[in-house]
Each structure stands twice: as structure tokens, then as C-alpha cells.
Amino acid sequence: RFDLAQVAESARTIVIVPTILDSVDHAQDLVAHLEVQALGNLDPRIHFALLTDFRDADAETLPLDASILAAAADGIRALNAKYGGGADRFFLFHRTRQWNDQQGLWMGWERKRGKIEEFNRLLRGATDTSFVLTVGDPAILPQVRYCITLDSDTRLPRDTARQLIGIISHPLNRPSFDPAVGRVTAGYGILQPRVSVTFTSAAG
């Protein structure tokens, strides 16, 4: 096992939680969940972000949208104020609804997969994503090398983020991209570790 005492600058990482904002209470719960994950994985080069959409709707905006988004945004700002002292550790990236002809609804483009895809494009400098609100200083984004994706009901055990970063950063695991075939031919670009699920989610 290749552990890092502290994550190197070249391995700066952001833990992302793609999720739906559907109520003020849920927004506040998501912020609290993000804080718990961060407290178990203390490192100035590990950041945490909510990637959010509103729930599908018959209209582009709904009356409660503004208050729900404000609850999430205020929560992220409060976390950065509480744990400040360097680069922001907490972020919110929110997308606007788009019309989907097949579904006949206003919704976030491609839902969860779309959030992750657009966020990776954002990290690479794209300016044409459907993210309409960023909370947290985006200046750190070009320095992010790895993403760890969590569902909103999964937990990142203590120091697990650092261990995962250590594994994928190991010289024997680093991906080697072959432009002739257009894919990684050695090492790994993605790790899928075993995750724990809350008792509530398991029962559901």
C-alpha cells in the first residue's frame, strides 16, 4: 500500500457528490453530510463539492427553487468560513434545468452522469457547461487532478480519500495513454473501491 502522509500538490483531489436539491431540509442535510466526510479526511489538498440539479419539472423554474438553492449555497459558504485559512475546501456547483424532448420535462442534462461529465469538462477549462452557480473560489480547479465520486447516501471512511489517492498515484498504477488506440493501455484511470452504505439506505 502506498500511503501519503499528506496529499501532494500534484495529486490535489476533489470529492464530488452528485445529487438532487428538492427541499431546504434536504439541502441542509447534504451540507452536513459533506462536512462529516471532510472531518474524516482532513487534508488541505482534498476538497469537497456538491454537484446539484433541481428535480425534474414541467417548468424551467419552480417557486421554491430560489430558497432551496440559497440554503445549499449558504451552507457551503458557512463551511468555508468555519474551516477557512487557505484555499476553499467546500464547493457547490449547480446546474440549470434544460428541456428534454424525449422526457417532455425540464431537467438537468443527463442527470447524474451528466453532472460528472460536465464537471470533468469544467476542470479542464470548459466555459460552456450548464453550471449556473459556483460557491467557493474556482481558482483551485485547474490544479485538481483526481475526483472521488460519492453518492449522497455513502460515506468516505476516515483517511480513505488519502489512501485512494496514494493508490492511484503509485508509479505502477499511473495510467499510460496510448494515442494510437485512444485509450489507457497500462495502469489505471479509474478505481472503484468497495463502499459502505448507511443502515437506512440498506433498509430502504
Phi, psi and chi 1 to 4 in degrees:
 res  aa     phi    psi   chi1   chi2   chi3   chi4
   1 ARG       -  135.8 -169.7  173.7   64.5  178.8
   2 PHE  -111.5   92.4 -176.8   74.1      -      -
   3 ASP   -94.8  152.3  -72.5  -17.3      -      -
   4 LEU  -110.0  132.1  -59.6  174.3      -      -
   5 ALA   -62.0  -37.3      -      -      -      -
   6 GLN  -147.9  142.9 -170.8  177.4   67.7      -
   7 VAL   -62.3  131.7  172.7      -      -      -
   8 ALA   -71.3  154.6      -      -      -      -
   9 GLU   -56.5  -36.5  179.5   60.1   42.2      -
  10 SER   -72.6   -7.6   60.8      -      -      -
  11 ALA  -118.2   25.2      -      -      -      -
  12 ARG   -53.8  137.1 -170.6  177.2  -71.3  -87.1
  13 THR  -133.5  148.7  -63.9      -      -      -
  14 ILE  -126.5  128.9 -172.0  161.9      -      -
  15 VAL   -89.9  120.4  178.3      -      -      -
  16 ILE  -113.0  141.2   56.3  174.9      -      -
  17 VAL  -122.1   96.5 -179.0      -      -      -
  18 PRO   -73.6  129.0   -7.6   23.2      -      -
  19 THR  -158.0  174.2 -170.1      -      -      -
  20 ILE  -110.6  134.3  -63.1  -69.2      -      -
  21 LEU   -96.2  114.1  -67.0  178.6      -      -
  22 ASP  -126.8   -4.1   53.7   10.1      -      -
  23 SER  -163.9  160.8   70.9      -      -      -
  24 VAL   -63.2  -43.7  168.8      -      -      -
  25 ASP   -60.8  -42.6  -73.6  -14.6      -      -
  26 HIS   -66.3  -38.9 -172.5 -142.8      -      -
  27 ALA   -60.0  -43.8      -      -      -      -
  28 GLN   -66.3  -37.1  -67.1  169.5  -18.9      -
  29 ASP   -64.7  -39.5  -72.3  -16.2      -      -
  30 LEU   -64.5  -40.5  -72.1  167.1      -      -
  31 VAL   -64.0  -42.9  170.2      -      -      -
  32 ALA   -63.4  -39.9      -      -      -      -
  33 HIS   -61.6  -42.3  175.4   70.8      -      -
  34 LEU   -63.0  -40.2 -152.4   64.9      -      -
  35 GLU   -63.1  -42.3 -179.1  179.3   16.6      -
  36 VAL   -61.2  -43.2  170.3      -      -      -
  37 GLN   -63.6  -38.6  -50.9  -40.9  -55.4      -
  38 ALA   -68.5  -37.9      -      -      -      -
  39 LEU   -66.8  -25.9  -72.6  173.5      -      -
  40 GLY   -85.9   -7.8      -      -      -      -
  41 ASN  -137.8   67.9  -67.9  -89.2      -      -
  42 LEU   -80.0  113.3  -67.0  171.8      -      -
  43 ASP  -165.0  130.6 -169.5  -63.2      -      -
  44 PRO   -64.7  -13.8   23.0  -33.1      -      -
  45 ARG  -106.4   13.8  -63.8 -173.5 -178.4   96.0
  46 ILE  -115.0  118.4  -59.1  175.6      -      -
  47 HIS  -110.9  165.4  -53.2  -92.7      -      -
  48 PHE  -135.6  135.8  -65.4   80.9      -      -
  49 ALA  -142.6  143.3      -      -      -      -
  50 LEU   -95.2  127.7  -64.3  175.1      -      -
  51 LEU  -105.3  113.8  -50.5 -173.9      -      -
  52 THR  -125.7  149.7   61.0      -      -      -
  53 ASP  -127.0  159.6  -66.3  -32.7      -      -
  54 PHE   -80.3  162.4  -71.0  127.0      -      -
  55 ARG   -65.3  157.0   61.6 -176.8  172.4   85.5
  56 ASP   -56.2  147.7  -59.6   -6.7      -      -
  57 ALA  -152.2  164.7      -      -      -      -
  58 ASP   -83.4   -9.4  -66.0  -33.6      -      -
  59 ALA  -131.1  158.6      -      -      -      -
  60 GLU   -65.1  -34.1 -174.6  175.7    4.6      -
  61 THR  -132.8  151.0   59.6      -      -      -
  62 LEU  -120.9  157.6  -64.1  179.7      -      -
  63 PRO   -56.4  -33.5  -26.3   34.9      -      -
  64 LEU   -90.7   -2.8  -65.7  178.4      -      -
  65 ASP   -54.4  -47.2  -75.0   -7.1      -      -
  66 ALA   -62.9  -42.9      -      -      -      -
  67 SER   -70.6  -35.7   58.9      -      -      -
  68 ILE   -65.8  -46.2  -65.1  170.2      -      -
  69 LEU   -65.9  -37.6 -174.5   55.8      -      -
  70 ALA   -63.0  -37.4      -      -      -      -
  71 ALA   -63.2  -43.6      -      -      -      -
  72 ALA   -66.1  -45.3      -      -      -      -
  73 ALA   -64.4  -44.3      -      -      -      -
  74 ASP   -62.8  -38.3  -70.5  -13.3      -      -
  75 GLY   -63.4  -43.3      -      -      -      -
  76 ILE   -66.1  -42.0  -65.4  -63.3      -      -
  77 ARG   -61.8  -39.5  -67.2 -172.1 -172.6  102.3
  78 ALA   -64.7  -39.0      -      -      -      -
  79 LEU   -64.8  -42.5  -71.8 -178.4      -      -
  80 ASN   -66.1  -34.7  -79.8  -36.4      -      -
  81 ALA   -68.8  -38.6      -      -      -      -
  82 LYS   -69.6  -38.9 -176.4  176.3 -179.6  179.6
  83 TYR  -113.7   29.6  -59.9  103.6      -      -
  84 GLY   -68.5 -178.9      -      -      -      -
  85 GLY   125.3    3.4      -      -      -      -
  86 GLY  -172.8 -151.7      -      -      -      -
  87 ALA   -62.9  144.2      -      -      -      -
  88 ASP   -55.4  135.8  -76.5  -13.0      -      -
  89 ARG   -97.9  -17.0  -70.1 -162.9   69.9 -149.9
  90 PHE  -121.6  140.5  -61.1   93.2      -      -
  91 PHE  -140.9  156.1  -67.3   85.6      -      -
  92 LEU  -130.2  129.0  169.5   68.1      -      -
  93 PHE  -123.9  113.2  -61.1   92.2      -      -
  94 HIS  -115.3  138.1 -178.2   75.5      -      -
  95 ARG  -107.1  151.4  -58.9 -167.3  -53.4  169.4
  96 THR   -82.0  156.1 -175.2      -      -      -
  97 ARG   -70.7  147.3  -68.8 -173.7 -176.3   94.7
  98 GLN  -127.8  150.6  -61.9 -174.8   32.7      -
  99 TRP   -73.7  130.6  176.4 -108.4      -      -
 100 ASN  -114.3  110.6 -175.2  -53.5      -      -
 101 ASP   -62.5  -40.9  -80.9  -33.8      -      -
 102 GLN   -65.6  -40.4  -70.5 -174.9  -31.1      -
 103 GLN   -85.5  -20.7  -60.6  -73.0  -27.0      -
 104 GLY    67.4   34.5      -      -      -      -
 105 LEU  -141.6  160.0  -68.2  167.6      -      -
 106 TRP   -89.5  127.8  -69.1   88.7      -      -
 107 MET  -158.4  164.4   56.0 -175.0  -74.2      -
 108 GLY   -68.8  134.1      -      -      -      -
 109 TRP   -56.1  122.6  176.5   74.8      -      -
 110 GLU    56.4   18.7  -67.4  -67.8  -24.6      -
 111 ARG    49.0 -128.6  -65.6 -166.7  172.4   98.0
 112 LYS   -63.1  -48.0  177.6  179.9  177.5  179.8
 113 ARG   -60.2  -39.2 -174.6 -170.1   68.8   80.8
 114 GLY   -64.4  -39.5      -      -      -      -
 115 LYS   -60.7  -45.0  -76.5 -166.4  -79.9  -75.0
 116 ILE   -66.6  -43.8  -63.6  171.4      -      -
 117 GLU   -62.6  -45.9 -179.3  177.3  -30.1      -
 118 GLU   -67.4  -34.5  -74.8 -157.3  -73.9      -
 119 PHE   -66.4  -40.9 -176.9   69.8      -      -
 120 ASN   -63.5  -36.0  -83.6  -66.3      -      -
 121 ARG   -66.0  -39.4  -69.0 -174.7   59.5 -118.8
 122 LEU   -61.0  -41.0 -171.8   67.5      -      -
 123 LEU   -63.0  -28.2  -69.4  178.5      -      -
 124 ARG   -89.5    5.9  -63.3 -163.2  -54.0  -89.1
 125 GLY   101.1    7.9      -      -      -      -
 126 ALA   -64.1  143.4      -      -      -      -
 127 THR  -117.6    6.8   57.3      -      -      -
 128 ASP  -116.4   25.8   60.1  -13.7      -      -
 129 THR   -79.1  172.1   69.6      -      -      -
 130 SER   -92.7   11.0   61.0      -      -      -
 131 PHE   -68.5  128.2  -70.5  106.7      -      -
 132 VAL  -114.6  -10.4  -66.5      -      -      -
 133 LEU  -143.0  129.6  174.8   65.9      -      -
 134 THR  -122.8  125.8  -61.8      -      -      -
 135 VAL  -113.0  128.2  178.6      -      -      -
 136 GLY   110.1  149.3      -      -      -      -
 137 ASP   -72.6  112.9 -175.3   -0.7      -      -
 138 PRO   -75.4   -0.9   29.3  -34.9      -      -
 139 ALA   -61.1  -23.0      -      -      -      -
 140 ILE   -79.7  -17.2 -159.7   66.1      -      -
 141 LEU   -58.9  -41.5  -62.8 -174.7      -      -
 142 PRO   -62.9  -17.1  -23.4   34.9      -      -
 143 GLN   -90.2   -6.9  -57.9  171.3   40.1      -
 144 VAL   -76.2  127.7  172.2      -      -      -
 145 ARG  -104.0  -36.7  178.4  159.8 -172.6  159.7
 146 TYR  -123.7  150.4  -60.2  117.7      -      -
 147 CYS  -120.8  137.8  -71.6      -      -      -
 148 ILE  -113.3  122.2  -62.4  173.5      -      -
 149 THR  -101.0  128.3  -55.8      -      -      -
 150 LEU  -120.7  144.5  -65.4 -179.0      -      -
 151 ASP   -75.5  160.9  -71.5  -28.2      -      -
 152 SER   -69.2  -12.8   57.3      -      -      -
 153 ASP  -111.8   14.7   60.4   -8.9      -      -
 154 THR  -111.4  157.2   57.6      -      -      -
 155 ARG  -119.1  149.8  -64.5  175.6  178.6  173.4
 156 LEU  -105.4  102.0 -165.4   62.3      -      -
 157 PRO   -58.1  164.8  -24.9   35.4      -      -
 158 ARG   -55.3  128.8 -175.8  170.3 -179.0  171.5
 159 ASP    63.3   10.2  -69.1  -27.7      -      -
 160 THR   -66.8  -37.4  -60.9      -      -      -
 161 ALA   -58.3  -46.5      -      -      -      -
 162 ARG   -62.5  -38.9 -177.9  171.3   53.4   81.9
 163 GLN   -66.6  -42.1  -67.0  169.8   12.6      -
 164 LEU   -63.0  -41.9  -70.8  171.6      -      -
 165 ILE   -62.8  -40.3  -63.3  162.2      -      -
 166 GLY   -62.0  -40.3      -      -      -      -
 167 ILE   -64.9  -49.5  -68.9  168.2      -      -
 168 ILE   -75.1  -19.0 -155.8  164.1      -      -
 169 SER   -85.0  -11.6  -62.1      -      -      -
 170 HIS   -58.2  137.4 -168.6  -74.9      -      -
 171 PRO   -53.0  -34.1  -27.2   34.5      -      -
 172 LEU   -76.2  -16.2  -64.6  178.4      -      -
 173 ASN  -102.8  -10.6  -66.9  -26.4      -      -
 174 ARG   -62.8  135.1  -70.2  174.8 -171.4  159.9
 175 PRO   -70.4  141.8   25.0  -33.0      -      -
 176 SER  -114.9  114.6  176.2      -      -      -
 177 PHE   -94.5  126.7 -178.9   79.2      -      -
 178 ASP  -100.5  107.4 -174.0  -21.3      -      -
 179 PRO   -65.3  -22.1   20.0  -29.0      -      -
 180 ALA   -67.4  -36.5      -      -      -      -
 181 VAL  -104.7   -9.0  -63.0      -      -      -
 182 GLY    73.6   29.8      -      -      -      -
 183 ARG  -156.1  169.8   61.5 -178.3  175.3   83.9
 184 VAL   -74.6  127.6  171.6      -      -      -
 185 THR  -112.1   -8.4   55.1      -      -      -
 186 ALA  -152.2  151.8      -      -      -      -
 187 GLY    74.4 -161.2      -      -      -      -
 188 TYR  -138.8  136.4  -59.3   93.2      -      -
 189 GLY  -100.8  -18.0      -      -      -      -
 190 ILE  -137.1  135.9  -63.6  174.7      -      -
 191 LEU  -114.9  141.2  -65.2  178.2      -      -
 192 GLN  -126.5   89.3 -174.2  174.6   -0.8      -
 193 PRO   -79.3  165.8   31.2  -35.2      -      -
 194 ARG   -68.8  139.8 -175.9  174.5   60.3 -171.1
 195 VAL  -121.1  156.2  -63.6      -      -      -
 196 SER   -97.2  149.7   63.9      -      -      -
 197 VAL  -121.3  141.3 -179.7      -      -      -
 198 THR   -64.4  152.9   63.6      -      -      -
 199 PHE   -59.6  -37.5  -71.9  117.9      -      -
 200 THR   -61.2  -45.5  -56.7      -      -      -
 201 SER   -66.3  -40.7  -61.8      -      -      -
 202 ALA   -63.0  -41.8      -      -      -      -
 203 ALA   -65.9  -35.6      -      -      -      -
 204 GLY   -66.2      -      -      -      -      -
